[in-house]
Amino acid sequence: MSTDSTQPHTPSHDVVDAVRPQPCAANQWKRAALMARMAPAFRETVSDDSEDEVDTKKQIKYGSGFQAAKAIIHEYCDYTTIHGIRYLGEKKRPFLERLFWICVLLLSVFTCVKLTLNIWDKWNNNPVIVSFAEKSTPVWEIPFPAVTVCPETKTRRSIFNFTDSYHQVRDFRNNVSGILDLTDNQKGIYGAVAQVCEPHLHDVALGEKIRKGMEIIDGLTSVSPTFDDTYLNCKWRNTGVKCNEIFHKFVTEDGVCYSFNSLSPAEIFKPEGIIPDFIFREENRLSMDWNVEDGYSASADTSPYPNRVLGPGARAGLYLFMGGMEIDFDDMCRGPVQGFKILLHTPGDVAQVSKQYFRIPFDQEVLISIRPKIITTSDGLKHYEPNRRQCYFQKERDLRYFNIYSQSNCELECLANFTLSKCGCVKFNMPRNVNMPVCGAASLKCYNEAEDELLLREFNQGLVNSGENARGETECNCLPSCTSIAYEAEISQADFDYKTVINTDTPEGKAEQAKHEGMKMSRVSIFFKEAQFLTSRRSELYGTTDFLANCGGLLGLFMGVSMLSIVELIYFCTVRLISNLRMRRKTRKELLQAVNKDA
């Protein structure tokens, strides 16, 4: 049997060469086309296209892999809409001309990238701008501020003389002869009063490290000036009202104070933070018609809760007539300044009197004209991260003890948590639950140092993490609320001599003089200065649309690139490439079949 009959038939070397890609054969596609002159694929090359286009298509279909890739690049250069690319893909162009266009393209790309990075930096780091709102806001759209009043006189000398008790404790500890120790009841009151006196008096530690919060508050209440002797007369919107009907007891770091127009503890605190130490109000009126972010509802009447005014001026605001017994003035506890501290704050905030207050001295009439400062945030910033917009919406930051988020409430809660970790207890006015211990007089130094240490830590952390236009993230991370209300005030005052206006010739005048014998008084009027004010508004400086528009403008200016140019590039890298590969595979299969048929 012959060799030809036993061996399988193999195609000739020419056929194999036509099918197998040969990188060294520059004209291989011509040989393949000649051998497949009867194949349908060869007829596709006979068209009205230019010679260069025909060569490009032939290289893609019949050339080697390198030749096909090079031809696809040439094809993209011929059809792309990006400026300058087509000059690089043109065949038979001089080298210097190609070099010129390469330099121009590189310069354009560099400039475009640099300017785009600048826009990215502004969009990423400075996305927010604070500007004035389009229209002014009338004063009746916002609540009248919560007014918290704290007397500087902490004790009535007839009940407890703090100065004598302080010297008695020091003398007893120094073994001065004839000096007796304080009784247990006096020690309890002294330990309570010492917590609201000046820090320089804390050198004499008396009492326990841990006490019940209610014991401290009851001790302060029992020796403080009575409400009726302090709040003599009140008017709201030019209508006389009983002071005890509009002022309610609140506990602050300054002791027992009274607030007007503040929300009830049931609204300020969460259930965990509502403890008997903070509940002093019998009525529990809820603010159904107002919240911080949305303001008053459309259904709110002229006397909602919290209260609001209908216009500017002293007649539309709050009037207070207050007094204090001169015999009770104690320069040892609070220093040589007597009178009252007044704090104006948002109704949902817990008053922190020691941080921001106005001083109301005795024998003075003080006029406080309010200029509200409101910052709102546009809905376009809601999808930004809080650290980028530098504020929190109400539902974004959940506090443990407070229902309402504000920077002030957040800082107070953070201070309470830090004090608990450092001292094992919290100050009597700090938010807490029933299981958290309250610091006694022996822990005064500890919680004062804890507050100073927290401020230093917040400063260092903020300094390290701060950006160009962003506040650094800290342990507390108490960013402002996205909708915040601040009440800035202008104060004017004049001498007020109450005794000169009393007619002592009448029985009523004599009774009035006798009633207020030995008392010093002050008169305060709090009101809005103007009927309208300008609101500030956080909004997008560079939104997504602005960013894309700016980037598109730069790409179009320097390179002529549009969205379709990007789609075109993706098309050539995916759809067209896959189509060319499928056509190439199909063509090679037809070539092989045609060669086998001819053989």
Secondary structure, 3 states (H helix, E strand, C coil): CCHHHHCCCCCCHHHHHHHCCCCCCCCHHHHHHHHCCCCHHHHCCCCCCCHHHHHHHHHHHHCCHHHHHHHHHHHHHHHCCCCCHHHHHCCCCCHHHHHHHHHHHHHHHHHHHHHHHHHHHHHHHCCEEEEECCCCEEHHHCCCCEEEEEECCCCCCCCCCHHHHHHHHHHHHCCCCCCCCCCHHHHHHHHHHHCCCCHHHHHCCCCCCEECHHHHHHHHHHHCCCHHHHEEEEEECCEEECHHHHEEEEEECCEEEEEECCCCHHHHECCCCCCHHHCCCCCCCCCCCEECCCEECCCCCCCCCCCCCCCCCHHHCEEEEEEEEHHHCCHHHHCCCCCEEEEEECCCCCCCCCCCCEEECCCEEEEEEEEEEEEEECHHHCCCCHHHHCCECCCCCCCCCECCCCHHHHHHHHHHHHHHHHHCCECCCCCCCCCCCEECHHHHHHHHHHHHHHHHHHHHHHHHHCCCCCCCCCCCCCCCECCEEEEEEEEEEEECCHHHHCCCCCHHHHHHHHHCCCEEEEEEEEEECCCEECCEEEEECCCHHHHHHHHHHHHHHHHCCCHHHHHHHHHHHCHHHHHHHHHHHHHHHHHHHHHHHHC
